[in-house]
Amino acid sequence: MQFTEFPFHTSILKAVAEERFHTPTLVQEQAIPLVLSKKNVIVSAQTGTGKTAAFALPIIQILLDKEV
């Protein structure tokens, strides 16, 4: 899976690509679709597994959707 497979705004995909992130971690792959569908999600994982991005990226997407 690649970040481009998520229904993210082009600005999010551009920012992710600029940071050279192409493949989501397992935590991100599983959590992002749930957060995008506005489900409650709790994640427990080691530092460095991408938890923050797993929540932040879809939240930014939801906020961008509300601007339209």
C-alpha positions as CSV (number, residue, x, y, z in Angstrom):
1,M,0.0,0.0,0.0
2,Q,1.1,3.6,-0.6
3,F,-0.1,6.9,0.9
4,T,-1.5,7.8,-2.5
5,E,-4.1,5.1,-2.1
6,F,-5.7,7.0,0.8
7,P,-8.3,9.6,-0.2
8,F,-6.1,12.5,0.9
9,H,-6.2,16.0,-0.5
10,T,-3.3,16.7,-2.9
11,S,-1.7,19.1,-0.4
12,I,-1.5,16.3,2.2
13,L,0.0,13.9,-0.3
14,K,2.5,16.5,-1.4
15,A,3.6,17.2,2.1
16,V,4.0,13.4,2.8
17,A,6.0,12.9,-0.4
18,E,8.2,15.9,0.4
19,E,9.1,14.2,3.7
20,R,9.9,11.1,1.6
21,F,7.2,8.9,3.2
22,H,5.6,6.7,0.6
23,T,4.6,3.5,2.4
24,P,2.4,3.8,5.5
25,T,3.4,1.8,8.6
26,L,1.1,-1.0,9.8
27,V,-0.4,1.3,12.4
28,Q,-1.1,4.0,9.8
29,E,-2.5,1.5,7.3
30,Q,-5.0,0.2,9.8
31,A,-5.9,3.4,11.7
32,I,-6.2,6.0,8.8
33,P,-9.3,4.4,7.2
34,L,-11.0,4.2,10.6
35,V,-10.2,7.8,11.5
36,L,-11.3,9.0,8.0
37,S,-14.7,7.2,8.6
38,K,-14.8,9.1,12.0
39,K,-14.6,5.9,14.1
40,N,-13.2,6.0,17.6
41,V,-9.7,4.5,17.6
42,I,-7.2,3.7,20.3
43,V,-3.7,2.6,19.3
44,S,-0.9,1.3,21.5
45,A,2.4,0.8,19.8
46,Q,6.1,1.6,20.3
47,T,7.6,5.0,19.7
48,G,8.4,5.6,16.0
49,T,5.6,3.5,14.6
50,G,3.7,6.5,13.1
51,K,0.9,6.9,15.6
52,T,0.8,10.6,15.4
53,A,0.6,10.7,11.6
54,A,-2.0,7.9,11.8
55,F,-4.3,10.3,13.5
56,A,-3.1,13.7,12.3
57,L,-3.3,13.1,8.6
58,P,-6.9,12.0,8.5
59,I,-7.9,14.7,10.9
60,I,-6.4,17.3,8.6
61,Q,-8.3,15.7,5.7
62,I,-11.6,15.9,7.6
63,L,-10.9,19.6,8.3
64,L,-10.1,20.3,4.7
65,D,-13.3,18.5,3.7
66,K,-15.3,20.9,5.9
67,E,-13.7,24.0,4.2
68,V,-15.2,23.1,0.8
